[in-house]
């Protein structure tokens, strides 16, 4: 085990100094189909070479969803595929899928190899990556570029949809992990192997690749050390050496890693990551748990760096670990408590394409509006929309609308999109999108009620301009923070967006050094369990400390 640890610790240097890394993707199963597939790749790369503007657009986008939105807005600018590469016969899609080479291409891009955790550093650390399929070599970077053209609808979407149906699972987590690698490689492309990796902190990497497979759970950390910017870098960097001895279980590794981050002054990173998966293990609630992270989709955290709920963002006193690192002591104060709450919106990690998830999302929004008594008052709807999309990059005010109406307009278009534009685009009825007449009727009624908040000229404009409707819809889709979160009213009448399932009586705390609020639950007098981060409308800009000095009102809060 000691020798294994030493060898694993060397892998990063091996890949970063290699002239080239070749990934063996398996044998050539069918010579004829492989040749058709290789011809398809060659033709697609002639139409979309590496310097094509579409790849620049994807590189500058923050997330895969944002890239998709930007590409849809520019779809008319790209060359149309030749007829023999398009899916022109809906009754014969399976035959086209095989004969055009798409099946071979999907199996190469989304087959078994990208499910493995150890492929990450292979392609992160070396700019000259290739695939070996049988005896044929393909370059990694341009091949993955084609995958994102398919997933972003620039190339036909049917191959991915057929692949999903045949695998009976969503490949979105795999696509997202490949997107992370592709983007980081694109940043360092042409600058040499030493500049390709090392861009992201370890906890971010653990989150990005949480679903990938490995035979030893501890490799969810060890396999990512060499591509993490905050490990073994000296100064405040963490020192982590692979240790496969029996004394270091996955739980022990999780606990030690969390404690190391806290001692390095990065408590908030640990608390956010720890909250993404609601734990039932014996680990402290503030600790990450690498064993649980592969089973359910992580909750959406509040976007960092935008809020100042506590006046001391740069804390003068770091949180402290006590009682053999079983308890975390933070300075702060309880600023409100939960009075009423919704259920949490969750989904499984191996689940659901966008269209399959949409009905449950629409049903959840309907519940929130009615169970929490939001109604259709413009002031309450503004708070509702602001809390569900607490930080959006594209907060656009339409000239016909006030700031409040512009905020609500994105939600209105989000509701109209699946019952209006999307059915027409797909050639299906609205009920096929929503899944039931009851849900369709509820969404239509909600949309009608919301329309009363806008001037008639705006409604006419948005209905006659599908791209405007789509852009507003996508603003909401990209900005929403609902996965793994519950929504509440506080005792002081504030609307709250809380990670994980909040309960009546849970405390909302502002902590020194934290750029967000947290919800905690008392488990015994003076000791609390961390539930998750929170956006509380009216408390995110230090309102709880107006006229107060933190030194006079803050106290120790013990989280176990």
Secondary structure as GFF3:
##gff-version 3
##sequence-region A 1 560
A	DSSP	alpha_helix	2	17	.	.	.	ID=ss1
A	DSSP	beta_strand	21	26	.	.	.	ID=ss2
A	DSSP	alpha_helix	31	47	.	.	.	ID=ss3
A	DSSP	alpha_helix	53	60	.	.	.	ID=ss4
A	DSSP	alpha_helix	64	73	.	.	.	ID=ss5
A	DSSP	three_ten_helix	75	77	.	.	.	ID=ss6
A	DSSP	three_ten_helix	83	85	.	.	.	ID=ss7
A	DSSP	three_ten_helix	90	92	.	.	.	ID=ss8
A	DSSP	alpha_helix	93	99	.	.	.	ID=ss9
A	DSSP	alpha_helix	102	110	.	.	.	ID=ss10
A	DSSP	three_ten_helix	113	115	.	.	.	ID=ss11
A	DSSP	alpha_helix	119	124	.	.	.	ID=ss12
A	DSSP	beta_strand	129	133	.	.	.	ID=ss13
A	DSSP	beta_strand	136	139	.	.	.	ID=ss14
A	DSSP	alpha_helix	140	151	.	.	.	ID=ss15
A	DSSP	alpha_helix	158	167	.	.	.	ID=ss16
A	DSSP	alpha_helix	172	188	.	.	.	ID=ss17
A	DSSP	three_ten_helix	193	195	.	.	.	ID=ss18
A	DSSP	alpha_helix	202	208	.	.	.	ID=ss19
A	DSSP	alpha_helix	219	222	.	.	.	ID=ss20
A	DSSP	three_ten_helix	225	227	.	.	.	ID=ss21
A	DSSP	alpha_helix	250	263	.	.	.	ID=ss22
A	DSSP	alpha_helix	267	276	.	.	.	ID=ss23
A	DSSP	beta_strand	320	322	.	.	.	ID=ss24
A	DSSP	beta_strand	327	341	.	.	.	ID=ss25
A	DSSP	alpha_helix	354	371	.	.	.	ID=ss26
A	DSSP	alpha_helix	378	388	.	.	.	ID=ss27
A	DSSP	alpha_helix	403	417	.	.	.	ID=ss28
A	DSSP	alpha_helix	421	426	.	.	.	ID=ss29
A	DSSP	alpha_helix	430	434	.	.	.	ID=ss30
A	DSSP	alpha_helix	437	451	.	.	.	ID=ss31
A	DSSP	alpha_helix	456	463	.	.	.	ID=ss32
A	DSSP	alpha_helix	466	479	.	.	.	ID=ss33
A	DSSP	beta_strand	485	490	.	.	.	ID=ss34
A	DSSP	beta_strand	495	499	.	.	.	ID=ss35
A	DSSP	beta_strand	507	511	.	.	.	ID=ss36
A	DSSP	beta_strand	517	524	.	.	.	ID=ss37
A	DSSP	beta_strand	527	536	.	.	.	ID=ss38
A	DSSP	three_ten_helix	543	545	.	.	.	ID=ss39
A	DSSP	alpha_helix	550	553	.	.	.	ID=ss40
A	DSSP	beta_strand	555	559	.	.	.	ID=ss41
###
